[in-house]
Amino acid sequence: MIQRSKAFFLSLSLPAKVLMAGVATVVLSWAPILLYLVFVYGLLGVKDGNPIGLGLLMVFGSVLGGAIAMIGLILLLASKIKRASS
């Protein structure tokens, strides 16, 4: 399974890798606060938590990941247009 996913990732072009890195950054920046909400609010029932750091990580990670994904999307579209025109 790992070898197939590694082979798949290595077969991708650079713009697709950049796009995937941006999406992965967004997902990984949201994961800690979602896990906090599930475990602290859901399972433990604590209602007075204040995860400021996790919220800031989510916001800045989403902005950074969105910018990286946008760059990857622009590169991917530019390579498709270049390939179609030649």
Secondary structure as GFF3:
##gff-version 3
##sequence-region A 1 86
A	DSSP	alpha_helix	2	11	.	.	.	ID=ss1
A	DSSP	alpha_helix	14	36	.	.	.	ID=ss2
A	DSSP	pi_helix	37	44	.	.	.	ID=ss3
A	DSSP	alpha_helix	52	85	.	.	.	ID=ss4
###
